[in-house]
């Protein structure tokens, strides 16, 4: 198993134990690959949920550009809901896990088809 496989296992564990979800491993793998080299960088691999600029970046670069969603208040509501599910006190919110939950939230699995 490579480093990416180890990370995907870690993300799946977070989804199960911290978010109470059973991950779709195929989709989780695709979302993780979609994050590119960021998953190997300690800073870029996580989402700083307490920084509004970081949440804005997730909205712009992931929800609008990647998933093709129209801008609107529902995007920030979804991001906040995902952060809430992950646990506000959870220090490391992995980007791939947040993106996976957002993809599921909006039913945009087909983007990774």
N, CA, C and O atoms as CSV, one atom per row, in Angstrom:
chain,resi,resn,atom,element,x,y,z
A,1,UNK,N,N,0.834,-1.201,0.000
A,1,UNK,CA,C,0.000,0.000,0.000
A,1,UNK,C,C,0.872,1.256,0.000
A,1,UNK,O,O,1.887,1.338,0.693
A,2,UNK,N,N,0.447,2.212,-0.788
A,2,UNK,CA,C,1.205,3.449,-0.869
A,2,UNK,C,C,0.696,4.471,0.133
A,2,UNK,O,O,-0.241,4.222,0.892
A,3,UNK,N,N,1.341,5.621,0.110
A,3,UNK,CA,C,0.969,6.704,1.031
A,3,UNK,C,C,-0.483,7.156,0.799
A,3,UNK,O,O,-1.217,7.440,1.745
A,4,UNK,N,N,-0.875,7.214,-0.480
A,4,UNK,CA,C,-2.246,7.640,-0.771
A,4,UNK,C,C,-3.259,6.657,-0.191
A,4,UNK,O,O,-4.283,7.075,0.351
A,5,UNK,N,N,-2.988,5.362,-0.297
A,5,UNK,CA,C,-3.893,4.359,0.255
A,5,UNK,C,C,-4.016,4.513,1.764
A,5,UNK,O,O,-5.099,4.353,2.327
A,6,UNK,N,N,-2.902,4.824,2.412
A,6,UNK,CA,C,-2.911,5.038,3.867
A,6,UNK,C,C,-3.793,6.242,4.211
A,6,UNK,O,O,-4.574,6.205,5.163
A,7,UNK,N,N,-3.652,7.303,3.421
A,7,UNK,CA,C,-4.453,8.513,3.658
A,7,UNK,C,C,-5.941,8.234,3.438
A,7,UNK,O,O,-6.781,8.690,4.214
A,8,UNK,N,N,-6.267,7.487,2.383
A,8,UNK,CA,C,-7.667,7.160,2.100
A,8,UNK,C,C,-8.245,6.350,3.261
A,8,UNK,O,O,-9.399,6.552,3.638
A,9,UNK,N,N,-7.461,5.443,3.827
A,9,UNK,CA,C,-7.907,4.647,4.980
A,9,UNK,C,C,-8.158,5.569,6.174
A,9,UNK,O,O,-9.129,5.390,6.910
A,10,UNK,N,N,-7.279,6.555,6.361
A,10,UNK,CA,C,-7.434,7.534,7.447
A,10,UNK,C,C,-8.725,8.337,7.246
A,10,UNK,O,O,-9.480,8.556,8.193
A,11,UNK,N,N,-8.972,8.775,6.004
A,11,UNK,CA,C,-10.175,9.559,5.698
A,11,UNK,C,C,-11.438,8.723,5.952
A,11,UNK,O,O,-12.420,9.213,6.510
A,12,UNK,N,N,-11.391,7.454,5.533
A,12,UNK,CA,C,-12.538,6.559,5.731
A,12,UNK,C,C,-12.809,6.387,7.223
A,12,UNK,O,O,-13.960,6.359,7.657
A,13,UNK,N,N,-11.737,6.273,7.998
A,13,UNK,CA,C,-11.857,6.146,9.453
A,13,UNK,C,C,-12.515,7.392,10.046
A,13,UNK,O,O,-13.387,7.287,10.908
A,14,UNK,N,N,-12.096,8.566,9.584
A,14,UNK,CA,C,-12.692,9.819,10.055
A,14,UNK,C,C,-14.188,9.864,9.717
A,14,UNK,O,O,-15.007,10.253,10.549
A,15,UNK,N,N,-14.532,9.464,8.497
A,15,UNK,CA,C,-15.939,9.491,8.085
A,15,UNK,C,C,-16.774,8.570,8.975
A,15,UNK,O,O,-17.884,8.920,9.376
A,16,UNK,N,N,-16.225,7.382,9.279
A,16,UNK,CA,C,-16.954,6.427,10.114
A,16,UNK,C,C,-17.049,6.889,11.557
A,16,UNK,O,O,-18.139,6.945,12.126
A,17,UNK,N,N,-15.909,7.221,12.150
A,17,UNK,CA,C,-15.849,7.477,13.587
A,17,UNK,C,C,-16.141,8.902,14.018
A,17,UNK,O,O,-16.649,9.115,15.120
A,18,UNK,N,N,-15.837,9.875,13.186
A,18,UNK,CA,C,-16.059,11.275,13.580
A,18,UNK,C,C,-17.318,11.859,12.964
A,18,UNK,O,O,-17.932,12.762,13.534
A,19,UNK,N,N,-17.704,11.345,11.798
A,19,UNK,CA,C,-18.854,11.910,11.093
A,19,UNK,C,C,-20.061,10.975,11.085
A,19,UNK,O,O,-21.148,11.365,10.659
A,20,UNK,N,N,-19.874,9.748,11.553
A,20,UNK,CA,C,-20.979,8.792,11.609
A,20,UNK,C,C,-21.520,8.397,10.253
A,20,UNK,O,O,-22.720,8.166,10.102
A,21,UNK,N,N,-20.633,8.318,9.252
A,21,UNK,CA,C,-21.060,7.945,7.897
A,21,UNK,C,C,-20.306,6.707,7.446
A,21,UNK,O,O,-19.166,6.476,7.849
A,22,UNK,N,N,-20.957,5.912,6.603
A,22,UNK,CA,C,-20.267,4.792,5.982
A,22,UNK,C,C,-19.791,5.298,4.621
A,22,UNK,O,O,-20.610,5.586,3.748
A,23,UNK,N,N,-18.477,5.409,4.434
A,23,UNK,CA,C,-17.994,5.994,3.178
A,23,UNK,C,C,-18.155,5.085,1.964
A,23,UNK,O,O,-18.028,3.863,2.046
A,24,UNK,N,N,-18.438,5.727,0.844
A,24,UNK,CA,C,-18.445,5.066,-0.467
A,24,UNK,C,C,-16.968,5.114,-0.875
A,24,UNK,O,O,-16.476,6.154,-1.315
A,25,UNK,N,N,-16.269,3.994,-0.729
A,25,UNK,CA,C,-14.818,3.984,-0.930
A,25,UNK,C,C,-14.402,4.397,-2.339
A,25,UNK,O,O,-13.362,5.030,-2.523
A,26,UNK,N,N,-15.212,4.038,-3.331
A,26,UNK,CA,C,-14.900,4.396,-4.707
A,26,UNK,C,C,-14.913,5.918,-4.866
A,26,UNK,O,O,-13.993,6.503,-5.437
A,27,UNK,N,N,-15.974,6.546,-4.351
A,27,UNK,CA,C,-16.086,8.006,-4.433
A,27,UNK,C,C,-15.003,8.676,-3.591
A,27,UNK,O,O,-14.389,9.648,-4.030
A,28,UNK,N,N,-14.767,8.164,-2.388
A,28,UNK,CA,C,-13.744,8.749,-1.514
A,28,UNK,C,C,-12.374,8.722,-2.198
A,28,UNK,O,O,-11.611,9.685,-2.116
A,29,UNK,N,N,-12.072,7.612,-2.871
A,29,UNK,CA,C,-10.801,7.488,-3.591
A,29,UNK,C,C,-10.719,8.540,-4.698
A,29,UNK,O,O,-9.683,9.182,-4.867
A,30,UNK,N,N,-11.801,8.716,-5.448
A,30,UNK,CA,C,-11.815,9.692,-6.545
A,30,UNK,C,C,-11.686,11.122,-6.026
A,30,UNK,O,O,-10.975,11.937,-6.613
A,31,UNK,N,N,-12.377,11.425,-4.921
A,31,UNK,CA,C,-12.298,12.770,-4.336
A,31,UNK,C,C,-10.864,13.030,-3.860
A,31,UNK,O,O,-10.317,14.115,-4.062
A,32,UNK,N,N,-10.269,12.016,-3.228
A,32,UNK,CA,C,-8.895,12.149,-2.723
A,32,UNK,C,C,-7.922,12.395,-3.876
A,32,UNK,O,O,-7.060,13.269,-3.789
A,33,UNK,N,N,-8.061,11.630,-4.946
A,33,UNK,CA,C,-7.200,11.815,-6.127
A,33,UNK,C,C,-7.427,13.213,-6.700
A,33,UNK,O,O,-6.487,13.865,-7.155
A,34,UNK,N,N,-8.690,13.670,-6.674
A,34,UNK,CA,C,-9.032,15.002,-7.180
A,34,UNK,C,C,-8.372,16.136,-6.403
A,34,UNK,O,O,-8.175,17.228,-6.935
A,35,UNK,N,N,-8.034,15.874,-5.148
A,35,UNK,CA,C,-7.359,16.900,-4.330
A,35,UNK,C,C,-5.908,17.093,-4.771
A,35,UNK,O,O,-5.274,18.091,-4.430
A,36,UNK,N,N,-5.395,16.132,-5.528
A,36,UNK,CA,C,-4.028,16.242,-6.034
A,36,UNK,C,C,-2.978,16.191,-4.940
A,36,UNK,O,O,-3.200,15.603,-3.881
A,37,UNK,N,N,-1.828,16.813,-5.199
A,37,UNK,CA,C,-0.707,16.747,-4.252
A,37,UNK,C,C,-0.975,17.421,-2.910
A,37,UNK,O,O,-0.204,17.242,-1.967
A,38,UNK,N,N,-2.059,18.197,-2.809
A,38,UNK,CA,C,-2.375,18.885,-1.551
A,38,UNK,C,C,-2.505,17.912,-0.380
A,38,UNK,O,O,-2.228,18.281,0.761
A,39,UNK,N,N,-2.925,16.665,-0.655
A,39,UNK,CA,C,-3.136,15.710,0.435
A,39,UNK,C,C,-1.824,15.327,1.133
A,39,UNK,O,O,-1.840,14.817,2.253
A,40,UNK,N,N,-0.696,15.572,0.469
A,40,UNK,CA,C,0.601,15.214,1.063
A,40,UNK,C,C,1.232,16.378,1.825
A,40,UNK,O,O,2.275,16.216,2.458
A,41,UNK,N,N,0.596,17.552,1.764
A,41,UNK,CA,C,1.130,18.741,2.430
A,41,UNK,C,C,0.345,18.947,3.723
A,41,UNK,O,O,-0.880,19.074,3.700
A,42,UNK,N,N,1.057,18.980,4.852
A,42,UNK,CA,C,0.394,19.073,6.159
A,42,UNK,C,C,-0.592,20.239,6.241
A,42,UNK,O,O,-1.682,20.089,6.793
A,43,UNK,N,N,-0.220,21.390,5.701
A,43,UNK,CA,C,-1.091,22.565,5.779
A,43,UNK,C,C,-2.243,22.472,4.775
A,43,UNK,O,O,-3.395,22.721,5.130
A,44,UNK,N,N,-1.942,22.119,3.545
A,44,UNK,CA,C,-2.961,22.092,2.489
A,44,UNK,C,C,-3.933,20.919,2.621
A,44,UNK,O,O,-5.039,20.971,2.083
A,45,UNK,N,N,-3.531,19.865,3.329
A,45,UNK,CA,C,-4.385,18.673,3.418
A,45,UNK,C,C,-5.565,18.855,4.368
A,45,UNK,O,O,-6.481,18.034,4.394
A,46,UNK,N,N,-5.538,19.940,5.152
A,46,UNK,CA,C,-6.640,20.181,6.081
A,46,UNK,C,C,-7.344,21.497,5.755
A,46,UNK,O,O,-6.794,22.364,5.076
A,47,UNK,N,N,-8.557,21.621,6.249
A,47,UNK,CA,C,-9.343,22.842,6.059
A,47,UNK,C,C,-9.353,23.595,7.387
A,47,UNK,O,O,-9.779,23.060,8.410
A,48,UNK,N,N,-8.883,24.836,7.359
A,48,UNK,CA,C,-8.896,25.676,8.559
A,48,UNK,C,C,-10.301,26.249,8.698
A,48,UNK,O,O,-10.594,27.334,8.195
A,49,UNK,N,N,-11.162,25.510,9.385
A,49,UNK,CA,C,-12.586,25.848,9.459
A,49,UNK,C,C,-12.871,27.151,10.186
A,49,UNK,O,O,-13.945,27.732,10.028
A,50,UNK,N,N,-11.912,27.613,10.985
A,50,UNK,CA,C,-12.151,28.849,11.737
A,50,UNK,C,C,-11.762,30.093,10.943
A,50,UNK,O,O,-11.965,31.216,11.403
A,51,UNK,N,N,-11.204,29.890,9.753
A,51,UNK,CA,C,-10.802,31.033,8.925
A,51,UNK,C,C,-11.801,31.262,7.797
A,51,UNK,O,O,-11.919,30.435,6.892
A,52,UNK,N,N,-12.525,32.390,7.848
A,52,UNK,CA,C,-13.507,32.663,6.791
A,52,UNK,C,C,-12.901,32.630,5.385
A,52,UNK,O,O,-13.565,32.200,4.442
A,53,UNK,N,N,-11.654,33.075,5.231
A,53,UNK,CA,C,-11.029,33.088,3.902
A,53,UNK,C,C,-10.844,31.660,3.377
A,53,UNK,O,O,-10.961,31.413,2.177
A,54,UNK,N,N,-10.555,30.732,4.280
A,54,UNK,CA,C,-10.381,29.326,3.889
A,54,UNK,C,C,-11.720,28.737,3.431
A,54,UNK,O,O,-11.780,28.006,2.442
A,55,UNK,N,N,-12.780,29.061,4.154
A,55,UNK,CA,C,-14.106,28.556,3.781
A,55,UNK,C,C,-14.554,29.155,2.448
A,55,UNK,O,O,-15.227,28.500,1.653
A,56,UNK,N,N,-14.174,30.393,2.225
A,56,UNK,CA,C,-14.478,31.061,0.951
A,56,UNK,C,C,-13.752,30.342,-0.197
A,56,UNK,O,O,-14.305,30.170,-1.283
A,57,UNK,N,N,-12.513,29.931,0.062
A,57,UNK,CA,C,-11.718,29.199,-0.932
A,57,UNK,C,C,-12.383,27.864,-1.263
A,57,UNK,O,O,-12.465,27.478,-2.429
A,58,UNK,N,N,-12.856,27.161,-0.232
A,58,UNK,CA,C,-13.548,25.882,-0.453
A,58,UNK,C,C,-14.776,26.128,-1.330
A,58,UNK,O,O,-15.052,25.370,-2.260
A,59,UNK,N,N,-15.506,27.196,-1.020
A,59,UNK,CA,C,-16.718,27.528,-1.776
A,59,UNK,C,C,-16.371,27.823,-3.237
A,59,UNK,O,O,-16.950,27.243,-4.155
A,60,UNK,N,N,-15.410,28.740,-3.438
A,60,UNK,CA,C,-15.054,29.165,-4.807
A,60,UNK,C,C,-14.419,28.034,-5.629
A,60,UNK,O,O,-14.878,27.716,-6.727
A,61,UNK,N,N,-13.363,27.437,-5.080
A,61,UNK,CA,C,-12.578,26.476,-5.862
A,61,UNK,C,C,-13.194,25.090,-5.949
A,61,UNK,O,O,-13.010,24.388,-6.944
A,62,UNK,N,N,-13.921,24.695,-4.916
A,62,UNK,CA,C,-14.481,23.343,-4.964
A,62,UNK,C,C,-15.953,23.340,-5.379
A,62,UNK,O,O,-16.318,22.716,-6.375
A,63,UNK,N,N,-16.786,24.031,-4.622
A,63,UNK,CA,C,-18.224,23.967,-4.902
A,63,UNK,C,C,-18.606,24.617,-6.238
A,63,UNK,O,O,-19.411,24.075,-6.995
A,64,UNK,N,N,-18.021,25.776,-6.513
A,64,UNK,CA,C,-18.406,26.494,-7.733
A,64,UNK,C,C,-17.617,25.982,-8.950
A,64,UNK,O,O,-18.204,25.633,-9.974
A,65,UNK,N,N,-16.279,25.940,-8.825
A,65,UNK,CA,C,-15.468,25.531,-9.985
A,65,UNK,C,C,-15.520,24.032,-10.247
A,65,UNK,O,O,-15.751,23.619,-11.383
A,66,UNK,N,N,-15.310,23.201,-9.213
A,66,UNK,CA,C,-15.236,21.754,-9.414
A,66,UNK,C,C,-16.618,21.125,-9.577
A,66,UNK,O,O,-16.861,20.386,-10.530
A,67,UNK,N,N,-17.529,21.426,-8.634
A,67,UNK,CA,C,-18.848,20.793,-8.697
A,67,UNK,C,C,-19.831,21.535,-9.601
A,67,UNK,O,O,-20.899,21.016,-9.926
A,68,UNK,N,N,-19.461,22.761,-10.005
A,68,UNK,CA,C,-20.305,23.514,-10.929
A,68,UNK,C,C,-21.605,24.023,-10.322
A,68,UNK,O,O,-22.611,24.156,-11.018
A,69,UNK,N,N,-21.581,24.305,-9.024
A,69,UNK,CA,C,-22.799,24.792,-8.356
A,69,UNK,C,C,-22.916,26.305,-8.492
A,69,UNK,O,O,-21.905,27.007,-8.520
A,70,UNK,N,N,-24.149,26.812,-8.576
A,70,UNK,CA,C,-24.323,28.269,-8.628
A,70,UNK,C,C,-24.061,28.869,-7.242
A,70,UNK,O,O,-24.384,28.260,-6.223
A,71,UNK,N,N,-23.477,30.055,-7.219
A,71,UNK,CA,C,-23.187,30.721,-5.949
A,71,UNK,C,C,-24.485,31.101,-5.258
A,71,UNK,O,O,-25.472,31.451,-5.906
A,72,UNK,N,N,-24.469,31.026,-3.956
A,72,UNK,CA,C,-25.651,31.407,-3.183
A,72,UNK,C,C,-25.428,31.049,-1.727
A,72,UNK,O,O,-24.465,30.353,-1.404
A,73,UNK,N,N,-26.302,31.511,-0.840
A,73,UNK,CA,C,-26.122,31.266,0.596
A,73,UNK,C,C,-26.130,29.779,0.961
A,73,UNK,O,O,-25.580,29.390,1.991
A,74,UNK,N,N,-26.757,28.943,0.114
A,74,UNK,CA,C,-26.819,27.506,0.409
A,74,UNK,C,C,-25.425,26.860,0.410
A,74,UNK,O,O,-25.223,25.825,1.045
A,75,UNK,N,N,-24.469,27.468,-0.297
A,75,UNK,CA,C,-23.125,26.895,-0.336
A,75,UNK,C,C,-22.436,27.018,1.022
A,75,UNK,O,O,-21.891,26.040,1.533
A,76,UNK,N,N,-22.461,28.214,1.605
A,76,UNK,CA,C,-21.849,28.404,2.928
A,76,UNK,C,C,-22.597,27.607,3.991
A,76,UNK,O,O,-21.988,27.083,4.923
A,77,UNK,N,N,-23.920,27.517,3.849
A,77,UNK,CA,C,-24.710,26.731,4.799
A,77,UNK,C,C,-24.256,25.282,4.762
A,77,UNK,O,O,-24.124,24.646,5.807
A,78,UNK,N,N,-24.015,24.753,3.560
A,78,UNK,CA,C,-23.573,23.365,3.421
A,78,UNK,C,C,-22.179,23.179,4.028
A,78,UNK,O,O,-21.923,22.193,4.719
A,79,UNK,N,N,-21.282,24.135,3.764
A,79,UNK,CA,C,-19.919,24.055,4.319
A,79,UNK,C,C,-20.002,24.038,5.844
A,79,UNK,O,O,-19.361,23.214,6.496
A,80,UNK,N,N,-20.791,24.949,6.410
A,80,UNK,CA,C,-20.921,25.007,7.865
A,80,UNK,C,C,-21.541,23.739,8.436
A,80,UNK,O,O,-21.162,23.288,9.516
A,81,UNK,N,N,-22.483,23.174,7.717
A,81,UNK,CA,C,-23.132,21.939,8.152
A,81,UNK,C,C,-22.121,20.788,8.170
A,81,UNK,O,O,-22.106,19.983,9.101
A,82,UNK,N,N,-21.286,20.718,7.142
A,82,UNK,CA,C,-20.253,19.682,7.053
A,82,UNK,C,C,-19.231,19.846,8.191
A,82,UNK,O,O,-18.817,18.865,8.809
A,83,UNK,N,N,-18.833,21.092,8.457
A,83,UNK,CA,C,-17.877,21.373,9.535
A,83,UNK,C,C,-18.495,20.951,10.879
A,83,UNK,O,O,-17.818,20.388,11.738
A,84,UNK,N,N,-19.776,21.233,11.035
A,84,UNK,CA,C,-20.508,20.854,12.252
A,84,UNK,C,C,-20.521,19.331,12.412
A,84,UNK,O,O,-20.283,18.812,13.502
A,85,UNK,N,N,-20.802,18.622,11.312
A,85,UNK,CA,C,-20.827,17.157,11.335
A,85,UNK,C,C,-19.449,16.601,11.695
A,85,UNK,O,O,-19.335,15.662,12.482
A,86,UNK,N,N,-18.410,17.188,11.113
A,86,UNK,CA,C,-17.038,16.729,11.361
A,86,UNK,C,C,-16.667,16.978,12.829
A,86,UNK,O,O,-15.894,16.228,13.425
A,87,UNK,N,N,-17.235,18.044,13.392
A,87,UNK,CA,C,-16.955,18.399,14.784
A,87,UNK,C,C,-16.090,19.638,14.839
A,87,UNK,O,O,-14.922,19.610,14.452
A,88,UNK,N,N,-16.667,20.728,15.322
A,88,UNK,CA,C,-15.923,21.986,15.380
A,88,UNK,C,C,-14.642,21.853,16.198
A,88,UNK,O,O,-13.647,22.518,15.909
A,89,UNK,N,N,-14.666,20.993,17.221
A,89,UNK,CA,C,-13.488,20.843,18.085
A,89,UNK,C,C,-12.409,19.959,17.456
A,89,UNK,O,O,-11.281,19.903,17.944
A,90,UNK,N,N,-12.764,19.272,16.374
A,90,UNK,CA,C,-11.803,18.405,15.688
A,90,UNK,C,C,-10.751,19.283,15.020
A,90,UNK,O,O,-11.068,20.057,14.117
A,91,UNK,N,N,-9.501,19.165,15.461
A,91,UNK,CA,C,-8.462,20.055,14.950
A,91,UNK,C,C,-8.144,19.804,13.478
A,91,UNK,O,O,-8.069,20.742,12.685
A,92,UNK,N,N,-7.960,18.554,13.123
A,92,UNK,CA,C,-7.616,18.237,11.733
A,92,UNK,C,C,-8.844,17.830,10.940
A,92,UNK,O,O,-9.328,16.702,11.045
A,93,UNK,N,N,-9.333,18.760,10.154
A,93,UNK,CA,C,-10.442,18.445,9.254
A,93,UNK,C,C,-9.822,18.239,7.879
A,93,UNK,O,O,-9.450,19.192,7.194
A,94,UNK,N,N,-9.721,16.979,7.496
A,94,UNK,CA,C,-9.061,16.685,6.223
A,94,UNK,C,C,-9.871,17.204,5.043
A,94,UNK,O,O,-11.086,17.018,4.966
A,95,UNK,N,N,-9.167,17.859,4.129
A,95,UNK,CA,C,-9.792,18.442,2.944
A,95,UNK,C,C,-10.573,17.388,2.159
A,95,UNK,O,O,-11.704,17.637,1.743
A,96,UNK,N,N,-9.980,16.222,1.957
A,96,UNK,CA,C,-10.650,15.177,1.177
A,96,UNK,C,C,-11.963,14.747,1.835
A,96,UNK,O,O,-12.938,14.453,1.144
A,97,UNK,N,N,-11.986,14.710,3.172
A,97,UNK,CA,C,-13.200,14.315,3.896
A,97,UNK,C,C,-14.271,15.406,3.751
A,97,UNK,O,O,-15.440,15.111,3.503
A,98,UNK,N,N,-13.858,16.656,3.909
A,98,UNK,CA,C,-14.792,17.783,3.759
A,98,UNK,C,C,-15.352,17.791,2.328
A,98,UNK,O,O,-16.559,17.944,2.139
A,99,UNK,N,N,-14.489,17.627,1.332
A,99,UNK,CA,C,-14.931,17.622,-0.067
A,99,UNK,C,C,-15.866,16.437,-0.345
A,99,UNK,O,O,-16.856,16.567,-1.065
A,100,UNK,N,N,-15.534,15.293,0.236
A,100,UNK,CA,C,-16.372,14.101,0.060
A,100,UNK,C,C,-17.784,14.379,0.604
A,100,UNK,O,O,-18.783,14.108,-0.062
A,101,UNK,N,N,-17.842,14.927,1.835
A,101,UNK,CA,C,-19.153,15.197,2.445
A,101,UNK,C,C,-19.932,16.243,1.654
A,101,UNK,O,O,-21.153,16.145,1.535
A,102,UNK,N,N,-19.238,17.242,1.114
A,102,UNK,CA,C,-19.910,18.254,0.291
A,102,UNK,C,C,-20.420,17.642,-1.014
A,102,UNK,O,O,-21.514,17.967,-1.475
A,103,UNK,N,N,-19.625,16.763,-1.597
A,103,UNK,CA,C,-20.040,16.086,-2.835
A,103,UNK,C,C,-21.313,15.287,-2.573
A,103,UNK,O,O,-22.253,15.327,-3.367
A,104,UNK,N,N,-21.337,14.559,-1.451
A,104,UNK,CA,C,-22.508,13.773,-1.061
A,104,UNK,C,C,-23.708,14.691,-0.767
A,104,UNK,O,O,-24.830,14.421,-1.195
A,105,UNK,N,N,-23.449,15.768,-0.036
A,105,UNK,CA,C,-24.503,16.713,0.348
A,105,UNK,C,C,-25.269,17.217,-0.882
A,105,UNK,O,O,-26.498,17.285,-0.883
A,106,UNK,N,N,-24.514,17.567,-1.919
A,106,UNK,CA,C,-25.133,18.122,-3.126
A,106,UNK,C,C,-25.487,17.060,-4.170
A,106,UNK,O,O,-25.977,17.385,-5.251
A,107,UNK,N,N,-25.236,15.782,-3.839
A,107,UNK,CA,C,-25.552,14.709,-4.775
A,107,UNK,C,C,-24.788,14.832,-6.085
A,107,UNK,O,O,-25.317,14.541,-7.158
A,108,UNK,N,N,-23.509,15.279,-5.979
A,108,UNK,CA,C,-22.715,15.514,-7.185
A,108,UNK,C,C,-21.703,14.399,-7.449
A,108,UNK,O,O,-20.652,14.642,-8.040
A,109,UNK,N,N,-22.018,13.179,-7.012
A,109,UNK,CA,C,-21.116,12.044,-7.222
A,109,UNK,C,C,-20.727,11.909,-8.696
A,109,UNK,O,O,-19.620,11.479,-9.020
A,110,UNK,N,N,-21.653,12.281,-9.582
A,110,UNK,CA,C,-21.429,12.129,-11.026
A,110,UNK,C,C,-20.233,12.945,-11.524
A,110,UNK,O,O,-19.646,12.610,-12.553
A,111,UNK,N,N,-19.863,14.017,-10.804
A,111,UNK,CA,C,-18.704,14.818,-11.198
A,111,UNK,C,C,-17.450,13.938,-11.209
A,111,UNK,O,O,-16.527,14.156,-11.995
A,112,UNK,N,N,-17.439,12.951,-10.329
A,112,UNK,CA,C,-16.290,12.047,-10.232
A,112,UNK,C,C,-16.518,10.753,-11.004
A,112,UNK,O,O,-15.714,9.826,-10.914
A,113,UNK,N,N,-17.611,10.686,-11.764
A,113,UNK,CA,C,-17.945,9.474,-12.520
A,113,UNK,C,C,-16.950,9.246,-13.581
A,113,UNK,O,O,-17.056,8.273,-14.328
